[in-house]
Amino acid sequence: MLTSIINIEVKTVAITQKTKQQFIELRAEGMSYDKIAKKLKVSKTTLIAWSRECEVDIANLQTIALEALQERYKVGQQHRLELWSEQLEMVRKELKTRGLGDIPTPKLIELLDTLSEKLKNETTQVRFKSEPYIKDELVDFSKMKTSDYWNG
């Protein structure tokens, strides 16, 4: 009898875990509590409790889905930088072939400015760090006493 009770509890926990995982996936897809409750046959109160409990898992699944979508449609920052850089280079080459008296030249210069500004706004400062920094200043360990390491 005790063995059958334990087996039932183990099966119940397994079903609950499976159901909770389905909830996490459906919630990450943006499905409403009402629809999930009907689909999984679980009360909205339980779903809300699970939502609080699994908030990080849901957010991570949403992030993974967004990243996959960005990769699929190549809308990431690196792709934009590459695209604008290529366009900027084509505009520069075209400008070199034209005289300033050409009518479309002002439009090309405007495009050059626009692409340059986009690239400027998208790029970040590259800074390598090989030593610990405090308030953006390099810590000089040679000037510190042994006690300073432990006292901060």
C-alpha positions as a printed NumPy array, in Angstrom:
array([[  0.   ,   0.   ,   0.   ],
       [  2.788,   2.434,   0.936],
       [  4.579,   1.619,  -2.336],
       [  1.477,   2.441,  -4.405],
       [  1.016,   5.761,  -2.578],
       [  4.655,   6.666,  -3.273],
       [  4.245,   5.661,  -6.949],
       [  1.146,   7.85 ,  -7.244],
       [  2.974,  10.799,  -5.665],
       [  5.974,  10.342,  -8.005],
       [  3.657,  10.212, -11.036],
       [  1.814,  13.314,  -9.792],
       [  5.075,  15.225,  -9.37 ],
       [  6.184,  14.15 , -12.87 ],
       [  2.854,  15.268, -14.361],
       [  3.029,  18.563, -12.484],
       [  6.596,  19.185, -13.691],
       [  5.594,  18.38 , -17.28 ],
       [  2.56 ,  20.645, -17.009],
       [  4.651,  23.423, -15.465],
       [  7.176,  23.141, -18.314],
       [  4.339,  23.394, -20.843],
       [  3.1  ,  26.468, -18.966],
       [  6.558,  28.08 , -19.14 ],
       [  6.74 ,  27.471, -22.894],
       [  3.206,  28.738, -23.568],
       [  3.687,  31.805, -21.377],
       [  6.995,  32.581, -23.09 ],
       [  5.118,  32.462, -26.412],
       [  2.781,  35.139, -25.028],
       [ -0.312,  33.009, -24.487],
       [ -2.8  ,  34.439, -21.974],
       [ -3.493,  32.881, -18.58 ],
       [ -7.082,  32.125, -19.675],
       [ -5.998,  30.136, -22.722],
       [ -3.259,  28.309, -20.814],
       [ -5.69 ,  27.44 , -17.985],
       [ -8.12 ,  25.904, -20.471],
       [ -5.43 ,  24.082, -22.412],
       [ -3.611,  22.62 , -19.403],
       [ -6.706,  22.309, -17.197],
       [ -4.988,  24.229, -14.388],
       [ -6.48 ,  27.088, -12.357],
       [ -5.407,  30.657, -13.103],
       [ -4.358,  31.004,  -9.456],
       [ -1.891,  28.147,  -9.894],
       [ -0.644,  29.622, -13.17 ],
       [ -0.022,  32.996, -11.553],
       [  1.918,  31.302,  -8.742],
       [  3.94 ,  29.357, -11.325],
       [  4.534,  32.583, -13.228],
       [  6.15 ,  34.168, -10.179],
       [  8.12 ,  31.007,  -9.458],
       [  9.294,  30.565, -13.066],
       [  9.714,  34.222, -14.026],
       [ 13.401,  33.808, -14.956],
       [ 12.74 ,  30.681, -17.056],
       [  9.945,  32.433, -18.951],
       [ 12.102,  35.515, -19.57 ],
       [ 15.009,  33.355, -20.752],
       [ 12.792,  31.477, -23.217],
       [ 11.47 ,  34.787, -24.535],
       [ 15.046,  36.027, -24.968],
       [ 16.061,  32.849, -26.788],
       [ 13.068,  33.188, -29.12 ],
       [ 13.862,  36.861, -29.793],
       [ 17.505,  36.059, -30.487],
       [ 16.491,  33.321, -32.928],
       [ 14.12 ,  35.73 , -34.657],
       [ 16.797,  38.409, -34.902],
       [ 19.251,  35.913, -36.313],
       [ 16.668,  34.609, -38.749],
       [ 15.869,  38.06 , -40.077],
       [ 19.388,  39.414, -39.6  ],
       [ 18.232,  42.42 , -37.629],
       [ 21.032,  42.329, -35.096],
       [ 23.418,  45.193, -34.501],
       [ 26.325,  43.477, -36.245],
       [ 24.253,  42.935, -39.381],
       [ 23.112,  46.567, -39.411],
       [ 26.699,  47.743, -39.036],
       [ 27.844,  45.516, -41.892],
       [ 24.975,  46.612, -44.125],
       [ 25.447,  50.327, -43.446],
       [ 29.215,  50.006, -43.864],
       [ 28.746,  48.383, -47.271],
       [ 26.255,  51.055, -48.314],
       [ 28.536,  53.796, -47.044],
       [ 31.43 ,  52.391, -49.048],
       [ 29.286,  52.233, -52.216],
       [ 28.188,  55.848, -51.732],
       [ 31.798,  56.956, -51.22 ],
       [ 32.885,  55.158, -54.414],
       [ 30.018,  56.705, -56.361],
       [ 30.818,  60.192, -55.028],
       [ 34.41 ,  59.819, -56.244],
       [ 33.149,  59.276, -59.798],
       [ 30.926,  62.342, -59.825],
       [ 31.638,  66.008, -60.062],
       [ 30.127,  68.464, -57.61 ],
       [ 27.993,  69.927, -60.397],
       [ 26.012,  66.69 , -60.711],
       [ 22.374,  67.154, -59.657],
       [ 22.09 ,  63.909, -57.609],
       [ 25.29 ,  64.645, -55.684],
       [ 23.547,  66.524, -52.829],
       [ 21.37 ,  63.487, -52.285],
       [ 24.449,  61.262, -52.156],
       [ 26.12 ,  63.602, -49.67 ],
       [ 22.96 ,  63.517, -47.558],
       [ 23.032,  59.731, -47.7  ],
       [ 26.71 ,  59.753, -46.755],
       [ 25.908,  61.878, -43.695],
       [ 22.966,  59.695, -42.733],
       [ 24.946,  56.464, -42.977],
       [ 27.901,  57.974, -41.136],
       [ 25.608,  59.086, -38.316],
       [ 23.982,  55.652, -38.107],
       [ 27.38 ,  53.976, -37.879],
       [ 28.52 ,  56.467, -35.26 ],
       [ 25.431,  55.786, -33.133],
       [ 25.757,  52.007, -33.422],
       [ 29.421,  51.633, -32.623],
       [ 30.676,  51.247, -29.106],
       [ 34.047,  52.083, -27.644],
       [ 36.357,  49.071, -27.671],
       [ 38.343,  48.873, -24.46 ],
       [ 40.324,  45.857, -23.341],
       [ 40.965,  45.3  , -19.675],
       [ 43.721,  43.121, -18.356],
       [ 44.02 ,  44.474, -14.819],
       [ 41.305,  45.178, -12.229],
       [ 39.747,  48.625, -12.47 ],
       [ 38.313,  50.759,  -9.701],
       [ 36.247,  53.738, -10.815],
       [ 37.659,  53.311, -14.334],
       [ 41.244,  53.652, -13.089],
       [ 43.874,  50.955, -13.19 ],
       [ 44.826,  49.607,  -9.764],
       [ 48.594,  49.648,  -9.223],
       [ 49.214,  46.58 ,  -7.073],
       [ 52.908,  47.42 ,  -6.681],
       [ 52.03 ,  50.444,  -4.524],
       [ 49.667,  48.524,  -2.239],
       [ 50.629,  46.991,   1.081],
       [ 49.622,  43.421,   1.826],
       [ 47.015,  44.659,   4.325],
       [ 45.357,  46.751,   1.569],
       [ 44.393,  43.583,  -0.32 ],
       [ 42.25 ,  42.463,   2.609],
       [ 40.925,  45.825,   3.749],
       [ 39.806,  47.007,   0.336]])
